[in-house]
Amino acid sequence: MANWYVIQCKGGESFRAAQHLTNQGYEVFHPVLDVKRRRQGKPVTATEPLFPYYLFIRLDQVVSNWRPIRSTRGVLRLLTFGNTPVSVPSALVEALRAQPHRQEGIHTYFSAGEKVTITDGPFKDLEAIFERCKGEERAIVLLNVLQRPQHLNVPLDQLRKGNG
C-alpha cells in the first residue's frame, strides 16, 4: 500500500528535487502558488513553493526503492520521527491538490503572538499564531501540523484576526 511521505529539500532546491525525483519515476507532489512581485518597478508573477523546503512523495514500504532518494540532487532527507518515515494522510494531499493557490485581496496587519485564522487555501479555517511578516505580501505563522507546531509561510491576504 503506497503512502505519501515528506521530503525535506536543500534551501531553494525544491523544484530541482521534484524534477529529479520525477525523472527517476517517483510520484511527487510539489504544491506551488503564483505570487505577484515587483522587479525593477514592474509587476511580475513568480511561482513559489507553498511549503518552502518540502515536497511530498508517494512510496510503498515494500515495493518502492527508497535508496536513491537521499542521493537525489536537491534532497536533504526524508522526514522522520526517530527512524520512522513520516507518512501524510492521503486526504491531506488530495485536499492540497484540489485547492487553487492564488494571491489576491486586501491585507490586514497583525502583531506577533496574535491569534489568526487562515481564510483560504489548504489550511482554511484553521487557527494559527502570527509570528512575523515576510516581505510585503507574506507572513510566517505557527500552525499545529502532524502533532507538532510548524512554521508556515502564508499570504497575508489569507489571514484574519482570530476568534476570541
Protein Blocks (a to p, Z undefined) as FASTA:
>chain_A
ZZdddddddehilmmmmmmmmmnopacddddddddddeehiacdddddfbghiacddddf
klpcfklmmmpghiabdcdehjaccdddfklmmmmmmpccddedjdddddehiacddfed
jkgoiacddfbdehjkbccddddeehiacdddddfklcccdeZZ
